[in-house]
């Protein structure tokens, strides 16, 4: 339901910023109607005849998907906020909940590789609610701007709920790590990371020692999930290590 709320939000905002949204919606309707009619009258009415009949009502044209709408909105507004929301939330919820594919089927497999009749929940319980609320706020804010009335309250409402959305993939990783390792290793790693922050910014720490501490922390974090391949972790760990070293080395010298 929250996925539908986000899709409605994206469609609504798209209609505000598209030059001719009605023609695009009509084209989608004609295209799906033609497919349904072709299947219904298969063997009774030639498909080409049905297609000619439909084109008399309008041009089905190229389909405009939800991702296309999100990109159009971001191009118009000069940012990438809607596309990020699509990639972080809409696409993963389609994968885990809507479609029958590897992502949704794996929910029936336990960490010990045994089948479960009850699928695991890859999303935190409150995040779908937050997403639906944020979608209402986003659409309301853009409607207000379109009508030249105050939109600040709607924008703050949307932002407050958006900050509390944990993406499905992050939720899934957290839950799987919690089941395979238990909560205590995660808690200990978090406490260790918190205690390491002031150490890394110390001007008395050399860059070599700083790199060693950060690299050990990330390698320990990566070792928490079972069967995590080291070759996949190496470039990711290296990126974060170098990034943190540059950041904390700059603070130490300042």
LOMIFI-767496 format. One line per field, with one value per residue (C-alpha): residue in three letters; x, y, z. Coordinates in nm, 4 decimals, always signed. Each point is the difference from the previous one (the first is absolute). Example, Ala and Ser with C-alpha at 12.3 -4.5 7.8 and 13.67 -1.06 7.14 Angstrom:
<nodes>
fivo ALA;SER
x +1.2300;+0.1370
y -0.4500;+0.3440
z +0.7800;-0.0660
</nodes>
This chain:
<nodes>
fivo UNK;UNK;UNK;UNK;UNK;UNK;UNK;UNK;UNK;UNK;UNK;UNK;UNK;UNK;UNK;UNK;UNK;UNK;UNK;UNK;UNK;UNK;UNK;UNK;UNK;UNK;UNK;UNK;UNK;UNK;UNK;UNK;UNK;UNK;UNK;UNK;UNK;UNK;UNK;UNK;UNK;UNK;UNK;UNK;UNK;UNK;UNK;UNK;UNK;UNK;UNK;UNK;UNK;UNK;UNK;UNK;UNK;UNK;UNK;UNK;UNK;UNK;UNK;UNK;UNK;UNK;UNK;UNK;UNK;UNK;UNK;UNK;UNK;UNK;UNK;UNK;UNK;UNK;UNK;UNK;UNK;UNK;UNK;UNK;UNK;UNK;UNK;UNK;UNK;UNK;UNK;UNK;UNK;UNK;UNK;UNK;UNK;UNK;UNK;UNK;UNK;UNK;UNK;UNK;UNK;UNK;UNK;UNK;UNK;UNK;UNK;UNK;UNK;UNK;UNK;UNK;UNK;UNK;UNK;UNK;UNK;UNK;UNK;UNK;UNK;UNK;UNK;UNK;UNK;UNK;UNK;UNK;UNK;UNK;UNK;UNK;UNK;UNK;UNK;UNK;UNK;UNK;UNK;UNK;UNK;UNK;UNK;UNK;UNK;UNK;UNK;UNK;UNK;UNK;UNK;UNK;UNK;UNK;UNK;UNK;UNK;UNK;UNK;UNK;UNK;UNK;UNK;UNK;UNK;UNK;UNK;UNK;UNK;UNK;UNK;UNK;UNK;UNK;UNK;UNK;UNK;UNK;UNK;UNK;UNK;UNK;UNK;UNK;UNK;UNK;UNK;UNK;UNK;UNK;UNK;UNK;UNK;UNK;UNK;UNK;UNK;UNK;UNK;UNK;UNK;UNK;UNK;UNK;UNK;UNK;UNK;UNK;UNK;UNK;UNK;UNK;UNK;UNK;UNK;UNK;UNK;UNK;UNK;UNK;UNK;UNK;UNK;UNK;UNK;UNK;UNK;UNK;UNK;UNK;UNK;UNK;UNK;UNK;UNK;UNK;UNK;UNK;UNK;UNK;UNK;UNK;UNK;UNK;UNK;UNK;UNK;UNK;UNK;UNK
x +0.0000;+0.2864;+0.1465;-0.3320;+0.0063;+0.3460;-0.1049;-0.3060;+0.2221;+0.2461;-0.2836;-0.1641;+0.3181;+0.0745;-0.3399;+0.0898;+0.3282;-0.0697;-0.0991;-0.2797;-0.0600;-0.3537;+0.1187;+0.2567;-0.2629;-0.2371;+0.2724;+0.0618;-0.3713;-0.0244;+0.3054;-0.1231;-0.3494;+0.1349;+0.1921;-0.3104;-0.2241;+0.2490;+0.0009;-0.3785;-0.0806;+0.2837;-0.1075;-0.3158;+0.1254;+0.3370;+0.2539;+0.0832;-0.3668;-0.0172;+0.3162;-0.1463;-0.3154;+0.1950;+0.2194;-0.3180;-0.0460;+0.3555;+0.3684;+0.1123;+0.3531;+0.2957;-0.0746;+0.0932;+0.1045;+0.0355;+0.3783;-0.0557;-0.2335;+0.2507;+0.2805;-0.2218;-0.0864;+0.3658;+0.1049;-0.2676;+0.0907;+0.3763;+0.0636;-0.0128;-0.2269;-0.2855;+0.2310;+0.1837;-0.3311;-0.0882;+0.3298;+0.0082;-0.3635;-0.2235;+0.2189;+0.0923;-0.3631;-0.0909;+0.2737;-0.0800;-0.3785;-0.1689;+0.1648;+0.0798;+0.3755;+0.3195;-0.0418;-0.3496;+0.0585;+0.3120;-0.2205;-0.1196;+0.3550;+0.1312;+0.3625;+0.0625;-0.1196;-0.3228;-0.3324;-0.2578;-0.3712;-0.0033;+0.2141;+0.2415;-0.0774;+0.2833;-0.1313;-0.0363;-0.3617;-0.0154;+0.1900;-0.2919;-0.2218;+0.2643;+0.0278;-0.3754;-0.0018;+0.3015;-0.1688;-0.3046;+0.2248;+0.2031;-0.3063;-0.1717;+0.3100;+0.0244;-0.3719;+0.0321;+0.2942;-0.1914;-0.2927;+0.2329;-0.1090;+0.2262;+0.1626;+0.2491;-0.2154;-0.0495;+0.3716;+0.0983;-0.2541;+0.1417;+0.3591;-0.0755;-0.1450;+0.2612;+0.2841;-0.1596;-0.0248;+0.2469;+0.0350;-0.1015;+0.3515;+0.1458;-0.2782;+0.0595;+0.3753;-0.0483;-0.2517;+0.2118;+0.3095;-0.2001;-0.1253;+0.3341;+0.2230;-0.2413;-0.0390;+0.3086;+0.2682;-0.1859;-0.0257;+0.3684;+0.1010;-0.2123;+0.1507;+0.3474;-0.0659;-0.1275;+0.3090;+0.2289;-0.1223;+0.1897;+0.3099;+0.0082;-0.0124;+0.2930;+0.2920;+0.2414;-0.1168;+0.1982;-0.1735;+0.1288;-0.1435;-0.3265;-0.0285;+0.0713;-0.2748;-0.2603;+0.0854;-0.0277;-0.3403;-0.1431;+0.1414;-0.1597;-0.3324;+0.0159;+0.0756;-0.3296;-0.2217;+0.0601;+0.1386;+0.0886;+0.2628;+0.3169;+0.0561;-0.3292;+0.0838;+0.3516;-0.0793;-0.2843;+0.2119;+0.2871;-0.2302;-0.1346;+0.3412;+0.1602;-0.2984;+0.0057;+0.3777;-0.0155;-0.2831;+0.1548;+0.3519;-0.1326;-0.1720;+0.3127;+0.2175;-0.2617
y +0.0000;+0.2377;-0.0849;+0.0999;+0.3235;+0.0837;-0.0849;+0.2239;+0.2769;-0.0277;-0.0056;+0.3015;+0.2079;-0.1124;+0.1293;+0.3409;+0.0295;-0.1900;+0.1994;-0.2396;-0.2601;-0.0810;-0.1238;-0.2255;-0.1447;-0.0490;-0.1743;-0.2411;-0.0722;-0.0664;-0.2257;-0.2171;-0.0014;-0.1231;-0.2835;-0.1069;+0.0166;-0.1991;-0.2780;+0.0095;-0.0167;-0.2334;-0.2075;+0.2091;+0.3429;+0.0414;+0.1849;+0.2488;+0.0946;+0.0595;+0.2083;+0.2150;+0.0462;+0.1079;+0.2447;+0.1768;+0.0896;+0.1265;-0.0887;-0.2585;+0.1412;-0.0955;-0.1079;+0.2443;-0.2031;+0.1077;+0.0361;+0.2220;+0.2182;+0.0246;+0.1013;+0.2594;+0.1549;+0.0175;+0.1522;+0.2647;+0.0799;-0.0309;-0.2684;-0.3779;-0.0391;-0.1885;-0.2339;-0.0870;-0.0752;-0.2231;-0.1902;-0.0285;-0.0938;-0.0506;-0.2450;-0.2121;-0.0267;-0.1173;-0.2608;-0.1265;+0.0291;+0.0488;-0.2361;-0.3715;-0.0106;-0.0827;+0.2914;-0.0974;-0.3772;+0.0220;+0.1367;-0.3585;-0.1225;+0.0152;+0.0880;-0.3746;-0.0653;-0.1677;+0.0941;+0.1978;+0.0215;+0.3499;+0.2461;+0.2215;+0.3695;+0.1911;+0.3388;+0.1611;+0.0316;+0.3794;+0.0882;-0.0755;+0.2280;+0.2717;-0.0354;+0.0402;+0.3091;+0.1474;-0.0600;+0.1980;+0.2832;+0.0118;+0.0073;+0.2602;+0.2216;-0.0041;+0.0626;+0.2982;+0.1380;-0.0537;+0.2002;+0.2703;-0.0570;-0.0659;-0.3417;+0.0117;-0.1997;-0.2810;-0.0008;-0.0294;-0.2786;-0.1928;+0.0512;-0.1121;-0.3290;-0.0511;+0.0125;-0.2915;-0.2339;-0.2867;-0.1442;-0.3660;-0.1162;+0.1551;-0.1583;-0.3385;+0.0086;+0.1060;-0.2762;-0.2705;+0.1089;+0.0045;-0.3543;-0.1479;+0.1771;+0.1061;+0.3578;+0.0152;-0.0020;+0.2818;+0.1985;-0.0546;+0.1107;+0.3150;+0.0876;-0.0630;+0.2312;+0.2739;-0.0252;+0.0035;+0.3357;+0.2284;-0.2194;+0.0417;+0.3793;+0.0168;+0.2037;-0.2429;-0.2896;-0.0681;-0.0575;-0.3595;-0.0753;+0.1689;-0.2149;-0.3178;+0.0730;+0.0853;-0.2993;-0.2391;+0.1412;-0.0386;-0.3485;-0.1046;+0.1482;-0.1871;-0.3274;+0.0146;-0.1338;-0.3653;-0.0999;+0.3590;-0.0245;+0.1951;+0.0809;+0.1898;+0.1887;+0.1099;+0.2935;+0.1218;-0.0125;+0.1744;+0.2829;+0.0670;-0.0359;+0.2592;+0.2319;-0.0108;+0.0354;+0.3193;+0.1400;-0.0667;+0.0878;+0.3406;+0.0506;-0.1009;+0.2493;+0.2761
z +0.0000;+0.0739;-0.3416;-0.1571;+0.2015;-0.1335;-0.3558;+0.0333;+0.1358;-0.2905;-0.2530;+0.1634;+0.0008;-0.3555;-0.1106;+0.1451;-0.1917;-0.3222;-0.3069;-0.1000;+0.2722;-0.1131;-0.3397;+0.1712;+0.2323;-0.2898;-0.1999;+0.2895;+0.0199;-0.3739;+0.0049;+0.2868;-0.1496;-0.3332;+0.1706;+0.1932;-0.3067;-0.2099;+0.2602;+0.0427;-0.3704;-0.0954;-0.3005;-0.0437;-0.1078;-0.1778;+0.2203;-0.2760;-0.0251;+0.3755;-0.0145;-0.2791;+0.2045;+0.3086;-0.1923;-0.1102;+0.3682;+0.0365;-0.0227;+0.2567;-0.0279;+0.2160;+0.3573;+0.2769;+0.3022;+0.3602;-0.0389;-0.3065;+0.2045;+0.2855;-0.2360;-0.1707;+0.3358;+0.1040;-0.3322;+0.0397;+0.3615;-0.0481;+0.2639;+0.0402;+0.3039;-0.1657;-0.1926;+0.3217;+0.1698;-0.2944;+0.0186;+0.3797;+0.0614;-0.3031;-0.1931;+0.3058;+0.1142;-0.3500;+0.0230;+0.3501;+0.0134;-0.3373;-0.2459;+0.0142;-0.0501;+0.1854;+0.2396;+0.1106;-0.0018;+0.2167;+0.2770;+0.0464;+0.0674;+0.3557;+0.0836;+0.0512;-0.3613;+0.1144;-0.1581;+0.1936;-0.0783;+0.1467;-0.1965;+0.1880;+0.0122;-0.1704;+0.1125;+0.3402;+0.1079;+0.0291;-0.3194;-0.2395;+0.2088;-0.0047;-0.3773;-0.0474;+0.2234;-0.1784;-0.3372;+0.1136;+0.1170;-0.3222;-0.2219;+0.2205;-0.0042;-0.3794;-0.0375;+0.2305;-0.1975;-0.3234;+0.1397;+0.1434;+0.3595;+0.3030;-0.0230;+0.2894;+0.2419;-0.2529;-0.0857;+0.3680;+0.0475;-0.2972;+0.1144;+0.3564;-0.1217;-0.2750;+0.2542;+0.1857;-0.3001;+0.0141;-0.3527;-0.0441;-0.0863;+0.3167;+0.2043;-0.1609;+0.0603;+0.3592;+0.0683;-0.1629;+0.1890;+0.3225;-0.0571;-0.0994;+0.2535;+0.2711;+0.1246;+0.2254;-0.2754;-0.1736;+0.3236;+0.0797;-0.3503;+0.0287;+0.3396;-0.1372;-0.2950;+0.2326;+0.2217;-0.3025;-0.1313;+0.2442;-0.0333;-0.3766;+0.0234;+0.2433;-0.1382;+0.1699;-0.2186;-0.3150;-0.3332;-0.0054;+0.3461;-0.0941;-0.3124;+0.1977;+0.2537;-0.2631;-0.2173;+0.2950;+0.0925;-0.3517;-0.0410;+0.3282;-0.1094;-0.3313;+0.1785;+0.1954;-0.2849;-0.0703;-0.3407;-0.0905;-0.2795;+0.0722;-0.3674;-0.0085;+0.3194;-0.0927;-0.2342;+0.2227;+0.3142;-0.1795;-0.1115;+0.3502;+0.1625;-0.2259;+0.0354;+0.3802;+0.0136;-0.2088;+0.2115;+0.3405;-0.1083;-0.1071;+0.3363;+0.1900;-0.1889;+0.0426
</nodes>
